[in-house]
Protein backbone atom coordinates (compact mmCIF):
# COMPACT_ATOMS: atom_id res chain seq x y z
CA UNK A 1 0.00 0.00 0.00
CA UNK A 2 1.42 3.38 -1.02
CA UNK A 3 1.35 6.30 1.33
CA UNK A 4 -0.42 9.53 0.37
CA UNK A 5 2.23 12.23 0.71
CA UNK A 6 0.02 15.13 -0.38
CA UNK A 7 -0.78 16.32 3.17
CA UNK A 8 2.96 16.45 3.93
CA UNK A 9 3.80 18.98 1.18
CA UNK A 10 2.71 22.00 3.18
CA UNK A 11 4.35 20.71 6.37
CA UNK A 12 7.59 20.11 4.43
CA UNK A 13 7.61 23.64 3.01
CA UNK A 14 6.91 25.07 6.48
CA UNK A 15 9.72 22.92 7.95
CA UNK A 16 7.32 21.24 10.37
CA UNK A 17 8.18 17.57 9.69
CA UNK A 18 10.06 15.38 12.14
CA UNK A 19 13.53 14.38 10.88
CA UNK A 20 12.42 10.82 10.04
CA UNK A 21 9.31 12.05 8.19
CA UNK A 22 11.40 14.66 6.38
CA UNK A 23 13.87 12.04 5.18
CA UNK A 24 11.08 9.72 4.02
CA UNK A 25 9.33 12.60 2.27
CA UNK A 26 12.54 13.66 0.47
CA UNK A 27 13.09 10.07 -0.69
CA UNK A 28 9.54 9.94 -2.05
CA UNK A 29 10.06 13.36 -3.64
CA UNK A 30 13.11 12.00 -5.52
CA UNK A 31 11.06 9.05 -6.84
CA UNK A 32 7.71 10.74 -7.58
CA UNK A 33 7.61 13.44 -10.30
CA UNK A 34 3.91 14.16 -9.58
CA UNK A 35 4.73 14.94 -5.97
CA UNK A 36 7.62 17.20 -7.06
CA UNK A 37 5.26 19.06 -9.40
CA UNK A 38 2.69 19.48 -6.64
CA UNK A 39 5.36 20.75 -4.26
CA UNK A 40 6.55 23.32 -6.81
CA UNK A 41 2.98 24.56 -7.28
CA UNK A 42 2.57 24.81 -3.50
CA UNK A 43 5.92 26.63 -3.21
CA UNK A 44 4.82 29.16 -5.86
CA UNK A 45 1.49 29.65 -4.11
CA UNK A 46 3.18 30.07 -0.73
CA UNK A 47 5.55 32.64 -2.22
CA UNK A 48 2.66 34.52 -3.83
CA UNK A 49 0.48 34.50 -0.72
CA UNK A 50 3.42 35.32 1.54
CA UNK A 51 3.96 38.57 -0.35
CA UNK A 52 0.40 39.71 0.22
CA UNK A 53 -0.50 42.12 2.99
CA UNK A 54 -3.89 42.97 4.35
CA UNK A 55 -4.95 46.55 4.28
CA UNK A 56 -5.99 48.14 7.55
CA UNK A 57 -9.45 49.62 7.58
CA UNK A 58 -9.65 53.27 8.52
CA UNK A 59 -11.37 54.19 11.78
CA UNK A 60 -14.22 55.75 9.83
CA UNK A 61 -15.06 52.38 8.27
CA UNK A 62 -15.16 50.69 11.70
CA UNK A 63 -17.37 53.49 13.05
CA UNK A 64 -19.73 53.07 10.09
CA UNK A 65 -19.87 49.30 10.70
CA UNK A 66 -20.71 49.74 14.40
CA UNK A 67 -23.30 52.39 13.61
CA UNK A 68 -25.06 50.13 11.09
CA UNK A 69 -25.00 47.20 13.52
CA UNK A 70 -26.60 49.26 16.29
CA UNK A 71 -29.17 50.68 13.87
CA UNK A 72 -30.19 47.17 12.82
CA UNK A 73 -30.51 46.06 16.45
CA UNK A 74 -32.53 49.15 17.36
CA UNK A 75 -34.84 48.64 14.41
CA UNK A 76 -35.30 44.97 15.21
CA UNK A 77 -36.23 45.80 18.81
CA UNK A 78 -38.53 48.58 17.59
CA UNK A 79 -40.35 46.27 15.19
CA UNK A 80 -40.74 43.61 17.87
CA UNK A 81 -42.24 46.09 20.35
CA UNK A 82 -44.50 47.59 17.68
CA UNK A 83 -45.71 44.12 16.66
CA UNK A 84 -46.43 43.10 20.26
CA UNK A 85 -48.31 46.34 20.90
CA UNK A 86 -50.34 45.97 17.69
CA UNK A 87 -51.24 42.36 18.54
CA UNK A 88 -52.39 43.36 22.02
CA UNK A 89 -54.50 46.22 20.63
CA UNK A 90 -56.05 44.05 17.91
CA UNK A 91 -56.80 41.34 20.46
CA UNK A 92 -58.42 43.87 22.78
CA UNK A 93 -60.41 45.31 19.85
CA UNK A 94 -61.70 41.85 18.93
CA UNK A 95 -62.64 41.24 22.55
CA UNK A 96 -64.56 44.52 22.70
CA UNK A 97 -66.26 43.66 19.39
CA UNK A 98 -67.47 40.33 20.75
CA UNK A 99 -68.69 42.01 23.95
CA UNK A 100 -70.53 44.65 21.86
CA UNK A 101 -72.18 42.04 19.64
CA UNK A 102 -73.21 39.88 22.58
CA UNK A 103 -74.46 42.71 24.81
CA UNK A 104 -76.34 44.65 22.11
CA UNK A 105 -79.53 42.77 21.23
CA UNK A 106 -79.81 44.02 17.67
CA UNK A 107 -76.93 45.84 15.97
CA UNK A 108 -77.81 47.43 12.63
CA UNK A 109 -77.67 45.13 9.59
CA UNK A 110 -74.91 47.15 7.96
CA UNK A 111 -72.71 46.81 11.07
CA UNK A 112 -73.16 43.04 11.02
CA UNK A 113 -72.44 42.95 7.26
CA UNK A 114 -69.28 45.06 7.66
CA UNK A 115 -68.03 42.90 10.52
CA UNK A 116 -68.77 39.73 8.55
CA UNK A 117 -66.99 41.08 5.46
CA UNK A 118 -63.96 42.07 7.51
CA UNK A 119 -63.78 38.66 9.20
CA UNK A 120 -64.15 36.75 5.92
CA UNK A 121 -61.54 38.99 4.24
CA UNK A 122 -59.13 38.52 7.12
CA UNK A 123 -59.60 34.73 7.02
CA UNK A 124 -59.00 34.65 3.24
CA UNK A 125 -55.84 36.74 3.57
CA UNK A 126 -54.56 34.58 6.42
CA UNK A 127 -55.09 31.35 4.48
CA UNK A 128 -53.50 32.90 1.38
CA UNK A 129 -50.38 33.99 3.25
CA UNK A 130 -50.00 30.63 5.00
CA UNK A 131 -50.43 28.76 1.71
CA UNK A 132 -47.85 30.97 -0.03
CA UNK A 133 -45.34 30.53 2.81
CA UNK A 134 -45.68 26.75 2.66
CA UNK A 135 -45.32 26.80 -1.14
CA UNK A 136 -42.16 28.94 -0.99
CA UNK A 137 -40.72 26.97 1.93
CA UNK A 138 -41.06 23.64 0.10
CA UNK A 139 -39.38 24.94 -3.06
CA UNK A 140 -36.68 27.14 -1.50
CA UNK A 141 -33.33 25.90 -2.83
CA UNK A 142 -31.47 27.78 -0.06
CA UNK A 143 -33.49 26.36 2.83
CA UNK A 144 -30.51 24.45 4.26
CA UNK A 145 -28.11 27.40 4.04
CA UNK A 146 -27.12 28.75 7.44
CA UNK A 147 -26.79 32.52 7.71
OpenMM code with the backbone's topology and positions (N, CA, C; nanometers):
from openmm import Vec3, app, unit

residues = "UNK UNK UNK UNK UNK UNK UNK UNK UNK UNK UNK UNK UNK UNK UNK UNK UNK UNK UNK UNK UNK UNK UNK UNK UNK UNK UNK UNK UNK UNK UNK UNK UNK UNK UNK UNK UNK UNK UNK UNK UNK UNK UNK UNK UNK UNK UNK UNK UNK UNK UNK UNK UNK UNK UNK UNK UNK UNK UNK UNK UNK UNK UNK UNK UNK UNK UNK UNK UNK UNK UNK UNK UNK UNK UNK UNK UNK UNK UNK UNK UNK UNK UNK UNK UNK UNK UNK UNK UNK UNK UNK UNK UNK UNK UNK UNK UNK UNK UNK UNK UNK UNK UNK UNK UNK UNK UNK UNK UNK UNK UNK UNK UNK UNK UNK UNK UNK UNK UNK UNK UNK UNK UNK UNK UNK UNK UNK UNK UNK UNK UNK UNK UNK UNK UNK UNK UNK UNK UNK UNK UNK UNK UNK UNK UNK UNK UNK".split()
positions = [
    Vec3(0.0842, -0.1175, 0.0000),
    Vec3(0.0000, 0.0000, 0.0000),
    Vec3(0.0892, 0.1245, 0.0000),
    Vec3(0.0613, 0.2159, -0.0933),
    Vec3(0.1421, 0.3378, -0.1016),
    Vec3(0.0845, 0.4447, -0.0112),
    Vec3(0.1716, 0.5230, 0.0398),
    Vec3(0.1347, 0.6299, 0.1332),
    Vec3(0.0976, 0.7557, 0.0534),
    Vec3(-0.0030, 0.8267, 0.0996),
    Vec3(-0.0420, 0.9531, 0.0370),
    Vec3(0.0421, 1.0636, 0.1001),
    Vec3(0.1309, 1.1207, 0.0221),
    Vec3(0.2228, 1.2229, 0.0714),
    Vec3(0.1697, 1.3648, 0.0538),
    Vec3(0.0562, 1.3800, -0.0101),
    Vec3(0.0022, 1.5131, -0.0381),
    Vec3(-0.0132, 1.5988, 0.0870),
    Vec3(-0.0647, 1.5470, 0.1972),
    Vec3(-0.0782, 1.6316, 0.3167),
    Vec3(0.0565, 1.6785, 0.3745),
    Vec3(0.1652, 1.6120, 0.3373),
    Vec3(0.2959, 1.6453, 0.3926),
    Vec3(0.3651, 1.7591, 0.3175),
    Vec3(0.3145, 1.7945, 0.1995),
    Vec3(0.3797, 1.8976, 0.1179),
    Vec3(0.3867, 2.0296, 0.1935),
    Vec3(0.2752, 2.0730, 0.2461),
    Vec3(0.2709, 2.2004, 0.3182),
    Vec3(0.3590, 2.1954, 0.4433),
    Vec3(0.3533, 2.0849, 0.5160),
    Vec3(0.4353, 2.0713, 0.6370),
    Vec3(0.5841, 2.0717, 0.6008),
    Vec3(0.6207, 2.0121, 0.4881),
    Vec3(0.7593, 2.0113, 0.4433),
    Vec3(0.8065, 2.1531, 0.4115),
    Vec3(0.7239, 2.2269, 0.3383),
    Vec3(0.7605, 2.3635, 0.3013),
    Vec3(0.7684, 2.4557, 0.4229),
    Vec3(0.6894, 2.4259, 0.5258),
    Vec3(0.6909, 2.5069, 0.6483),
    Vec3(0.7933, 2.4563, 0.7492),
    Vec3(0.8685, 2.3510, 0.7099),
    Vec3(0.9715, 2.2925, 0.7950),
    Vec3(0.9133, 2.2446, 0.9280),
    Vec3(0.8013, 2.1725, 0.9176),
    Vec3(0.7325, 2.1241, 1.0369),
    Vec3(0.7375, 1.9713, 1.0507),
    Vec3(0.8108, 1.9025, 0.9623),
    Vec3(0.8178, 1.7568, 0.9688),
    Vec3(0.9280, 1.7126, 1.0657),
    Vec3(0.9037, 1.6005, 1.1298),
    Vec3(1.0061, 1.5383, 1.2138),
    Vec3(1.1198, 1.4921, 1.1216),
    Vec3(1.2399, 1.4778, 1.1736),
    Vec3(1.3531, 1.4378, 1.0878),
    Vec3(1.3284, 1.3084, 1.0099),
    Vec3(1.2684, 1.2084, 1.0737),
    Vec3(1.2423, 1.0815, 1.0037),
    Vec3(1.1389, 1.1007, 0.8930),
    Vec3(1.0335, 1.1782, 0.9218),
    Vec3(0.9315, 1.2050, 0.8194),
    Vec3(0.9912, 1.2865, 0.7058),
    Vec3(1.0778, 1.3802, 0.7398),
    Vec3(1.1401, 1.4658, 0.6385),
    Vec3(1.2259, 1.3814, 0.5435),
    Vec3(1.3023, 1.2914, 0.6005),
    Vec3(1.3875, 1.2039, 0.5181),
    Vec3(1.3016, 1.1167, 0.4276),
    Vec3(1.1961, 1.0571, 0.4822),
    Vec3(1.1076, 0.9716, 0.4024),
    Vec3(1.0393, 1.0529, 0.2929),
    Vec3(0.9983, 1.1754, 0.3254),
    Vec3(0.9333, 1.2604, 0.2266),
    Vec3(1.0301, 1.2973, 0.1140),
    Vec3(1.1550, 1.3303, 0.1491),
    Vec3(1.2542, 1.3660, 0.0465),
    Vec3(1.2852, 1.2481, -0.0433),
    Vec3(1.2875, 1.1266, 0.0139),
    Vec3(1.3090, 1.0070, -0.0689),
    Vec3(1.1935, 0.9879, -0.1663),
    Vec3(1.0715, 1.0069, -0.1183),
    Vec3(0.9537, 0.9944, -0.2047),
    Vec3(0.9538, 1.1054, -0.3089),
    Vec3(0.9985, 1.2216, -0.2724),
    Vec3(1.0063, 1.3357, -0.3636),
    Vec3(1.1027, 1.3057, -0.4782),
    Vec3(1.2131, 1.2363, -0.4480),
    Vec3(1.3105, 1.2004, -0.5516),
    Vec3(1.2527, 1.0969, -0.6484),
    Vec3(1.1645, 1.0108, -0.6004),
    Vec3(1.1060, 0.9052, -0.6844),
    Vec3(0.9818, 0.9494, -0.7602),
    Vec3(0.9046, 1.0434, -0.7064),
    Vec3(0.7709, 1.0740, -0.7584),
    Vec3(0.7687, 1.2112, -0.8260),
    Vec3(0.7638, 1.2141, -0.9606),
    Vec3(0.7610, 1.3438, -1.0297),
    Vec3(0.6302, 1.4200, -1.0057),
    Vec3(0.5194, 1.3502, -0.9857),
    Vec3(0.3912, 1.4161, -0.9582),
    Vec3(0.3946, 1.4909, -0.8265),
    Vec3(0.4604, 1.4312, -0.7277),
    Vec3(0.4732, 1.4944, -0.5971),
    Vec3(0.5642, 1.6166, -0.6062),
    Vec3(0.6726, 1.6050, -0.6863),
    Vec3(0.7623, 1.7205, -0.7061),
    Vec3(0.6864, 1.8356, -0.7717),
    Vec3(0.6044, 1.8023, -0.8700),
    Vec3(0.5260, 1.9058, -0.9397),
    Vec3(0.4279, 1.9727, -0.8428),
    Vec3(0.3626, 1.8924, -0.7617),
    Vec3(0.2686, 1.9480, -0.6636),
    Vec3(0.3409, 2.0367, -0.5627),
    Vec3(0.4618, 1.9949, -0.5211),
    Vec3(0.5359, 2.0752, -0.4257),
    Vec3(0.5794, 2.2082, -0.4878),
    Vec3(0.6170, 2.2075, -0.6146),
    Vec3(0.6554, 2.3324, -0.6813),
    Vec3(0.5361, 2.4273, -0.6923),
    Vec3(0.4195, 2.3719, -0.7228),
    Vec3(0.2984, 2.4558, -0.7277),
    Vec3(0.2681, 2.5143, -0.5900),
    Vec3(0.2823, 2.4327, -0.4867),
    Vec3(0.2569, 2.4805, -0.3505),
    Vec3(0.3609, 2.5853, -0.3113),
    Vec3(0.4859, 2.5658, -0.3514),
    Vec3(0.5919, 2.6625, -0.3207),
    Vec3(0.5619, 2.7968, -0.3883),
    Vec3(0.5176, 2.7929, -0.5152),
    Vec3(0.4818, 2.9160, -0.5858),
    Vec3(0.3656, 2.9864, -0.5157),
    Vec3(0.2645, 2.9076, -0.4781),
    Vec3(0.1486, 2.9652, -0.4110),
    Vec3(0.1884, 3.0261, -0.2762),
    Vec3(0.2738, 2.9561, -0.2030),
    Vec3(0.3180, 3.0074, -0.0735),
    Vec3(0.3958, 3.1367, -0.0915),
    Vec3(0.4789, 3.1419, -0.1940),
    Vec3(0.5549, 3.2637, -0.2219),
    Vec3(0.4615, 3.3786, -0.2585),
    Vec3(0.3619, 3.3488, -0.3408),
    Vec3(0.2665, 3.4518, -0.3828),
    Vec3(0.1850, 3.5033, -0.2639),
    Vec3(0.1313, 3.4125, -0.1859),
    Vec3(0.0476, 3.4499, -0.0715),
    Vec3(0.1318, 3.5166, 0.0368),
    Vec3(0.2548, 3.4731, 0.0536),
    Vec3(0.3418, 3.5324, 0.1541),
    Vec3(0.3730, 3.6783, 0.1262),
    Vec3(0.3696, 3.7177, 0.0004),
    Vec3(0.3961, 3.8567, -0.0353),
    Vec3(0.2757, 3.9469, -0.0212),
    Vec3(0.1612, 3.8905, 0.0083),
    Vec3(0.0398, 3.9711, 0.0218),
    Vec3(0.0308, 4.0306, 0.1621),
    Vec3(-0.0242, 4.1500, 0.1682),
    Vec3(-0.0500, 4.2116, 0.2986),
    Vec3(-0.1945, 4.2579, 0.3017),
    Vec3(-0.2516, 4.2511, 0.4177),
    Vec3(-0.3892, 4.2966, 0.4347),
    Vec3(-0.3892, 4.4453, 0.4654),
    Vec3(-0.4821, 4.5126, 0.4063),
    Vec3(-0.4948, 4.6554, 0.4278),
    Vec3(-0.5719, 4.6802, 0.5565),
    Vec3(-0.5279, 4.7764, 0.6332),
    Vec3(-0.5988, 4.8142, 0.7548),
    Vec3(-0.7172, 4.9033, 0.7184),
    Vec3(-0.8292, 4.8765, 0.7804),
    Vec3(-0.9453, 4.9616, 0.7576),
    Vec3(-0.9302, 5.0910, 0.8366),
    Vec3(-0.9714, 5.2010, 0.7767),
    Vec3(-0.9652, 5.3265, 0.8525),
    Vec3(-1.0694, 5.3264, 0.9640),
    Vec3(-1.0463, 5.4113, 1.0640),
    Vec3(-1.1371, 5.4194, 1.1782),
    Vec3(-1.2783, 5.4549, 1.1353),
    Vec3(-1.2897, 5.5348, 1.0315),
    Vec3(-1.4224, 5.5751, 0.9829),
    Vec3(-1.5037, 5.4538, 0.9367),
    Vec3(-1.4373, 5.3585, 0.8729),
    Vec3(-1.5064, 5.2377, 0.8271),
    Vec3(-1.5564, 5.1559, 0.9461),
    Vec3(-1.4733, 5.1427, 1.0512),
    Vec3(-1.5156, 5.0693, 1.1698),
    Vec3(-1.6324, 5.1391, 1.2385),
    Vec3(-1.6267, 5.2738, 1.2440),
    Vec3(-1.7367, 5.3488, 1.3047),
    Vec3(-1.8654, 5.3277, 1.2275),
    Vec3(-1.8548, 5.3279, 1.0942),
    Vec3(-1.9725, 5.3066, 1.0092),
    Vec3(-2.0302, 5.1667, 1.0328),
    Vec3(-1.9420, 5.0674, 1.0450),
    Vec3(-1.9868, 4.9303, 1.0698),
    Vec3(-2.0620, 4.9208, 1.2021),
    Vec3(-2.0047, 4.9791, 1.3082),
    Vec3(-2.0706, 4.9741, 1.4398),
    Vec3(-2.2048, 5.0468, 1.4370),
    Vec3(-2.2069, 5.1608, 1.3686),
    Vec3(-2.3301, 5.2390, 1.3608),
    Vec3(-2.4405, 5.1595, 1.2912),
    Vec3(-2.4065, 5.0925, 1.1813),
    Vec3(-2.5060, 5.0135, 1.1090),
    Vec3(-2.5541, 4.8958, 1.1931),
    Vec3(-2.4623, 4.8333, 1.2685),
    Vec3(-2.4997, 4.7204, 1.3525),
    Vec3(-2.5984, 4.7644, 1.4600),
    Vec3(-2.5698, 4.8773, 1.5253),
    Vec3(-2.6600, 4.9258, 1.6291),
    Vec3(-2.7939, 4.9679, 1.5698),
    Vec3(-2.7917, 5.0300, 1.4512),
    Vec3(-2.9171, 5.0682, 1.3871),
    Vec3(-3.0040, 4.9459, 1.3595),
    Vec3(-2.9407, 4.8386, 1.3105),
    Vec3(-3.0185, 4.7169, 1.2824),
    Vec3(-3.0765, 4.6591, 1.4104),
    Vec3(-2.9997, 4.6591, 1.5180),
    Vec3(-3.0514, 4.6060, 1.6450),
    Vec3(-3.1648, 4.6934, 1.6971),
    Vec3(-3.1477, 4.8241, 1.6894),
    Vec3(-3.2530, 4.9148, 1.7362),
    Vec3(-3.3807, 4.8939, 1.6552),
    Vec3(-3.3662, 4.8830, 1.5251),
    Vec3(-3.4843, 4.8642, 1.4407),
    Vec3(-3.5515, 4.7312, 1.4690),
    Vec3(-3.4728, 4.6287, 1.4907),
    Vec3(-3.5304, 4.4972, 1.5210),
    Vec3(-3.6105, 4.5034, 1.6509),
    Vec3(-3.5532, 4.5665, 1.7528),
    Vec3(-3.6234, 4.5802, 1.8815),
    Vec3(-3.7488, 4.6655, 1.8623),
    Vec3(-3.7374, 4.7724, 1.7851),
    Vec3(-3.8533, 4.8579, 1.7589),
    Vec3(-3.9658, 4.7827, 1.6903),
    Vec3(-3.9314, 4.7033, 1.5888),
    Vec3(-4.0355, 4.6266, 1.5187),
    Vec3(-4.0983, 4.5224, 1.6108),
    Vec3(-4.0197, 4.4613, 1.6946),
    Vec3(-4.0745, 4.3613, 1.7871),
    Vec3(-4.1732, 4.4272, 1.8831),
    Vec3(-4.1335, 4.5406, 1.9415),
    Vec3(-4.2236, 4.6089, 2.0347),
    Vec3(-4.3493, 4.6593, 1.9648),
    Vec3(-4.3337, 4.7137, 1.8441),
    Vec3(-4.4500, 4.7590, 1.7678),
    Vec3(-4.5441, 4.6426, 1.7376),
    Vec3(-4.4892, 4.5287, 1.6977),
    Vec3(-4.5710, 4.4115, 1.6664),
    Vec3(-4.6459, 4.3619, 1.7900),
    Vec3(-4.5771, 4.3555, 1.9031),
    Vec3(-4.6428, 4.3100, 2.0257),
    Vec3(-4.7558, 4.4056, 2.0636),
    Vec3(-4.7274, 4.5352, 2.0573),
    Vec3(-4.8311, 4.6339, 2.0896),
    Vec3(-4.9500, 4.6240, 1.9956),
    Vec3(-4.9244, 4.6077, 1.8661),
    Vec3(-5.0335, 4.5965, 1.7690),
    Vec3(-5.1162, 4.4705, 1.7952),
    Vec3(-5.0489, 4.3590, 1.8267),
    Vec3(-5.1237, 4.2355, 1.8540),
    Vec3(-5.2116, 4.2511, 1.9778),
    Vec3(-5.1593, 4.3152, 2.0802),
    Vec3(-5.2387, 4.3357, 2.2015),
    Vec3(-5.3600, 4.4232, 2.1708),
    Vec3(-5.3387, 4.5327, 2.0968),
    Vec3(-5.4499, 4.6223, 2.0629),
    Vec3(-5.5539, 4.5545, 1.9746),
    Vec3(-5.5104, 4.4774, 1.8772),
    Vec3(-5.6055, 4.4054, 1.7913),
    Vec3(-5.6821, 4.3023, 1.8734),
    Vec3(-5.6120, 4.2311, 1.9607),
    Vec3(-5.6804, 4.1342, 2.0461),
    Vec3(-5.7845, 4.2002, 2.1346),
    Vec3(-5.7471, 4.3149, 2.1937),
    Vec3(-5.8419, 4.3873, 2.2776),
    Vec3(-5.9605, 4.4380, 2.1941),
    Vec3(-5.9331, 4.4853, 2.0737),
    Vec3(-6.0411, 4.5314, 1.9852),
    Vec3(-6.1372, 4.4188, 1.9514),
    Vec3(-6.0832, 4.2994, 1.9223),
    Vec3(-6.1699, 4.1851, 1.8934),
    Vec3(-6.2521, 4.1466, 2.0162),
    Vec3(-6.1916, 4.1521, 2.1326),
    Vec3(-6.2645, 4.1235, 2.2554),
    Vec3(-6.3804, 4.2225, 2.2736),
    Vec3(-6.3514, 4.3501, 2.2567),
    Vec3(-6.4558, 4.4520, 2.2700),
    Vec3(-6.5650, 4.4336, 2.1652),
    Vec3(-6.5286, 4.3904, 2.0454),
    Vec3(-6.6263, 4.3661, 1.9389),
    Vec3(-6.7206, 4.2527, 1.9781),
    Vec3(-6.6639, 4.1455, 2.0319),
    Vec3(-6.7471, 4.0328, 2.0755),
    Vec3(-6.8391, 4.0771, 2.1889),
    Vec3(-6.7872, 4.1522, 2.2839),
    Vec3(-6.8694, 4.2011, 2.3951),
    Vec3(-6.9821, 4.2893, 2.3414),
    Vec3(-6.9523, 4.3765, 2.2458),
    Vec3(-7.0529, 4.4648, 2.1861),
    Vec3(-7.1616, 4.3846, 2.1152),
    Vec3(-7.1194, 4.2837, 2.0375),
    Vec3(-7.2176, 4.2043, 1.9636),
    Vec3(-7.3039, 4.1204, 2.0564),
    Vec3(-7.2454, 4.0710, 2.1654),
    Vec3(-7.3206, 3.9881, 2.2582),
    Vec3(-7.4126, 4.0746, 2.3449),
    Vec3(-7.3664, 4.1883, 2.3897),
    Vec3(-7.4457, 4.2707, 2.4807),
    Vec3(-7.5570, 4.3477, 2.4087),
    Vec3(-7.5333, 4.3899, 2.2856),
    Vec3(-7.6344, 4.4649, 2.2108),
    Vec3(-7.7279, 4.3635, 2.1444),
    Vec3(-7.8557, 4.3739, 2.1730),
    Vec3(-7.9531, 4.2767, 2.1225),
    Vec3(-7.9614, 4.2793, 1.9711),
    Vec3(-7.9585, 4.3930, 1.9104),
    Vec3(-7.9813, 4.4016, 1.7669),
    Vec3(-7.8952, 4.5123, 1.7049),
    Vec3(-7.7687, 4.4818, 1.6676),
    Vec3(-7.6931, 4.5842, 1.5968),
    Vec3(-7.7508, 4.6018, 1.4559),
    Vec3(-7.7276, 4.7147, 1.3970),
    Vec3(-7.7806, 4.7428, 1.2634),
    Vec3(-7.7272, 4.6407, 1.1632),
    Vec3(-7.8046, 4.6139, 1.0585),
    Vec3(-7.7671, 4.5129, 0.9592),
    Vec3(-7.6362, 4.5475, 0.8895),
    Vec3(-7.6120, 4.6763, 0.8665),
    Vec3(-7.4906, 4.7154, 0.7961),
    Vec3(-7.3660, 4.6970, 0.8824),
    Vec3(-7.3836, 4.7064, 1.0164),
    Vec3(-7.2707, 4.6811, 1.1067),
    Vec3(-7.2356, 4.5325, 1.1037),
    Vec3(-7.3391, 4.4481, 1.1078),
    Vec3(-7.3156, 4.3036, 1.1020),
    Vec3(-7.2531, 4.2641, 0.9680),
    Vec3(-7.3000, 4.3248, 0.8583),
    Vec3(-7.2442, 4.2948, 0.7262),
    Vec3(-7.0974, 4.3387, 0.7170),
    Vec3(-7.0656, 4.4561, 0.7698),
    Vec3(-6.9276, 4.5055, 0.7658),
    Vec3(-6.8354, 4.4170, 0.8488),
    Vec3(-6.8834, 4.3776, 0.9668),
    Vec3(-6.8034, 4.2900, 1.0524),
    Vec3(-6.7829, 4.1545, 0.9853),
    Vec3(-6.8871, 4.1012, 0.9256),
    Vec3(-6.8769, 3.9728, 0.8553),
    Vec3(-6.7803, 3.9812, 0.7376),
    Vec3(-6.7890, 4.0908, 0.6593),
    Vec3(-6.6986, 4.1076, 0.5455),
    Vec3(-6.5534, 4.1180, 0.5920),
    Vec3(-6.5315, 4.1925, 0.6992),
    Vec3(-6.3960, 4.2075, 0.7512),
    Vec3(-6.3409, 4.0733, 0.8004),
    Vec3(-6.4225, 3.9962, 0.8691),
    Vec3(-6.3779, 3.8658, 0.9196),
    Vec3(-6.3485, 3.7688, 0.8056),
    Vec3(-6.4373, 3.7642, 0.7064),
    Vec3(-6.4149, 3.6750, 0.5918),
    Vec3(-6.2901, 3.7186, 0.5150),
    Vec3(-6.2734, 3.8489, 0.4927),
    Vec3(-6.1543, 3.8987, 0.4236),
    Vec3(-6.0271, 3.8664, 0.4986),
    Vec3(-6.0288, 3.8841, 0.6298),
    Vec3(-5.9132, 3.8517, 0.7117),
    Vec3(-5.8809, 3.7024, 0.7050),
    Vec3(-5.9815, 3.6185, 0.7098),
    Vec3(-5.9598, 3.4733, 0.7017),
    Vec3(-5.9009, 3.4351, 0.5659),
    Vec3(-5.9525, 3.4950, 0.4575),
    Vec3(-5.9003, 3.4654, 0.3237),
    Vec3(-5.7543, 3.5080, 0.3127),
    Vec3(-5.7224, 3.6263, 0.3613),
    Vec3(-5.5839, 3.6736, 0.3575),
    Vec3(-5.4921, 3.5848, 0.4392),
    Vec3(-5.5356, 3.5443, 0.5569),
    Vec3(-5.4556, 3.4581, 0.6422),
    Vec3(-5.4253, 3.3243, 0.5750),
    Vec3(-5.5282, 3.2626, 0.5178),
    Vec3(-5.5087, 3.1347, 0.4484),
    Vec3(-5.4169, 3.1532, 0.3282),
    Vec3(-5.4335, 3.2635, 0.2547),
    Vec3(-5.3502, 3.2901, 0.1378),
    Vec3(-5.2031, 3.3047, 0.1762),
    Vec3(-5.1762, 3.3790, 0.2819),
    Vec3(-5.0379, 3.3990, 0.3249),
    Vec3(-4.9765, 3.2683, 0.3734),
    Vec3(-5.0516, 3.1914, 0.4499),
    Vec3(-5.0001, 3.0635, 0.5003),
    Vec3(-4.9711, 2.9688, 0.3833),
    Vec3(-5.0629, 2.9628, 0.2875),
    Vec3(-5.0433, 2.8755, 0.1711),
    Vec3(-4.9197, 2.9178, 0.0910),
    Vec3(-4.9006, 3.0483, 0.0718),
    Vec3(-4.7850, 3.0969, -0.0025),
    Vec3(-4.6554, 3.0661, 0.0716),
    Vec3(-4.6535, 3.0835, 0.2019),
    Vec3(-4.5337, 3.0535, 0.2808),
    Vec3(-4.4966, 2.9058, 0.2712),
    Vec3(-4.5949, 2.8192, 0.2776),
    Vec3(-4.5682, 2.6753, 0.2661),
    Vec3(-4.5157, 2.6437, 0.1268),
    Vec3(-4.5748, 2.7022, 0.0236),
    Vec3(-4.5319, 2.6802, -0.1142),
    Vec3(-4.3863, 2.7234, -0.1321),
    Vec3(-4.3518, 2.8418, -0.0846),
    Vec3(-4.2159, 2.8936, -0.0988),
    Vec3(-4.1191, 2.8110, -0.0150),
    Vec3(-4.1589, 2.7740, 0.1046),
    Vec3(-4.0717, 2.6969, 0.1926),
    Vec3(-4.0354, 2.5624, 0.1311),
    Vec3(-4.1314, 2.4948, 0.0692),
    Vec3(-4.1062, 2.3640, 0.0096),
    Vec3(-4.0123, 2.3729, -0.1099),
    Vec3(-4.0156, 2.4826, -0.1828),
    Vec3(-3.9381, 2.4945, -0.3056),
    Vec3(-3.8148, 2.5836, -0.2921),
    Vec3(-3.7821, 2.6259, -0.1711),
    Vec3(-3.6685, 2.7141, -0.1498),
    Vec3(-3.5381, 2.6356, -0.1625),
    Vec3(-3.4569, 2.6658, -0.2653),
    Vec3(-3.3329, 2.5898, -0.2826),
    Vec3(-3.2274, 2.6240, -0.1772),
    Vec3(-3.2444, 2.7339, -0.1050),
    Vec3(-3.1472, 2.7777, -0.0060),
    Vec3(-3.1949, 2.7515, 0.1365),
    Vec3(-3.2916, 2.6629, 0.1525),
    Vec3(-3.3485, 2.6361, 0.2826),
    Vec3(-3.2455, 2.5851, 0.3826),
    Vec3(-3.1492, 2.5052, 0.3365),
    Vec3(-3.0508, 2.4451, 0.4257),
    Vec3(-2.9311, 2.5353, 0.4525),
    Vec3(-2.9250, 2.6504, 0.3877),
    Vec3(-2.8107, 2.7398, 0.4037),
    Vec3(-2.8232, 2.8131, 0.5366),
    Vec3(-2.7161, 2.8067, 0.6149),
    Vec3(-2.7125, 2.8748, 0.7443),
    Vec3(-2.6595, 3.0150, 0.7241),
    Vec3(-2.7243, 3.1129, 0.7870),
    Vec3(-2.6795, 3.2519, 0.7714),
    Vec3(-2.6081, 3.2973, 0.8939),
] * unit.nanometer
topology = app.Topology()
chain = topology.addChain("A")
for resn in residues:
    res = topology.addResidue(resn, chain)
    for name in ("N", "CA", "C"):
        topology.addAtom(name, app.Element.getBySymbol(name[0]), res)
